[in-house]
């Protein structure tokens, strides 16, 4: 009897062991073949709730231009973009949408008088643009590559006009229904009191053909503000917290290396993932591509980038200093790999901040994986900026800011030619903030400035005194 | 003795003369916009004057009208120029009167390159004169003028005229229409 009971117990134990072994085998096979790492199973505080920006809030134009005729223009404020999107949406609701390629001359004739157009600094296909905004599309949109400008003119009310700067082609989308929203928006913006802009060519005459707009006069509420870079020198706790957001709480398989100058490097494995926390507040993260060879679209990659940014500080300084981000530039398929390099810019008080040394947030996505992340944000006093928001002053005349700095363009920036020849090469003039700082400088002042853009360079001048503040060579 | 006195008086008059119409134009002051003799189809007028030395200038914009008896009529650049030519050869010529749009502006440039700019809104059709005088110690040393015609905007060209010569043609149009209905 006793022998029988012992035998039963042994058999039961064997059965249990067998079951455990089988389950373990299945699980191990799942991990090895399913390409899942143990890290993914960890419940980490880095998975805590964080806000991710909506893509729509980033895919916004750099300018909304209203053409009044005779080379005079107005620029709409950013809040008008949502109205324009509604107008585009109404347009696309037409029962029939026909895409037709047109000439540059036809495009310019429609846009010359009583027109509105949105201009983008980066490339985005029309289909993706419509997808992001939930606007109806048609297969005919695939013929249009990327949109650099999208606009509407009263002369041709049945048309939406598009310019693709990559292919240098012009299109119009013809509708058969009535679409009134864009016309109403255009009319209201033309009648609204706002600064008038003329092209540089109009101011300078002669052989100057530059169509960059500058205002005759401009009232601005730009005021200098002080900033402090995020400092991590000898702040082990802060650095550790940052590292945990990338590698988890326990730092399994993570090596920590401290440089003599205070830079801290975290490395996973043999460098598959590297986090560098510089003493000047610049954070860099690099991850080797797993090489899945999958092709992921622009919007999906941008979403991945935004998720990553949201999980690692978002677009705020470490003290909660708020910035409004915008998509500054998009690089596609760099270094022969499928992916995107998203460069984000920042705004304060609705003005863009231009950094002489480096862009504040850069994310590289390779085959839908974050392979590079750079963050360089500063803290500033929101309250001080808010307090001065209603204080307006007249900016220095834009045309005279250019004229009086002709010698700076030549002597400091190395440009050659007459003033008119140099002015002909300008691609943008806008008010904003300029941050010019020395290597290792930890605090400074974001200066209210005129930002003058050339192909490959940008220069900064005090917006009220026109004194040069510095310039940047753009790669 | 009489001839001597007349000669001295003439020299004094010439030296102290501030008659504007006989002052030469300043090579350092150029009216860039509007271009001389141009026609602008707009109700807005942009004045742009380039100054290439530290100088003080006075800018006056006037509407030129022809006076017939006690009435004033619109005129053209051509009429004004013909009248000027007639006067130079001693022939009778029409009389023109200038009506200021605004008080003259004084612009002081302290640099070797600067621009005076001003925009006039709601300008009625007519002929306008932009006069730029260089001042030195309150005296006019140089003067230059530019005449411009302001006209009403022409009837806007229509979409039909712009797109009638579209390169796409009927074939492309049909292709796009079919694509939009049936897909690729």
Interface residues (C-beta under 8 A of the other chain):
Chain A: X68 X69 X70 X72 X96 X97 X98 X99 X100 X101 X102 X103 X106 X109 X110 X113 X114 X138 X139 X140 X142 X143 X154 X155 X156 X157 X158 X159 X172 X196 X198 X202 X203 X204 X205 X206 X216 X397 X399 X400 X403 X404 X406 X419
Chain B: X32 X33 X35 X40 X41 X42 X44 X46 X48 X50 X111 X113 X114 X115 X117 X118 X119 X153 X156 X157 X158 X159 X162 X163 X166 X167 X168 X172 X173 X176 X177 X179 X180 X181 X183 X184
